[in-house]
């Protein structure tokens, strides 16, 4: 089972959300603990030795890395679709 960690950028985005969307995002991210690469996630690129994935949650996109050796999923960025890839 994996642990989920959040970058400062993703924490900042989550602070400004309404409770309904926030709970929806957390509910979906909890599923990553069991299955870090669900069928609806997409491989984006490599960052060093780590793979970067995109996870769609409504109009938001979550970018995350999987650190296999540490059993950690690092959520690097959460934002709306048009801003997340900047």
Steps between C-alpha positions, in 0.01 A plus 500: 500500500627845407506823700394829342706816543412846369732768365461857624348601162230233528427589865453863403248407230307271735468775764291714264245236396143462615435206730307295243778500240765455770332186634458366145871548430608338827263208441653433157856545622443248779442238228856560378632348823377160385541540123760770420437476125125460451358446153387863470845646577740586222879492478626850411881499512807399695662724759837341562431140598141570603193478280253790507132414466185705447178418682177668393249597769217699342641824363816463708816313413739346750864448402683248714816291518535149633803431717497119491793443737346721770139394432404868465275682257607862476221730381703773329223720362121531500327760284241556233572337164615817321749593775640172630760450225658848534 
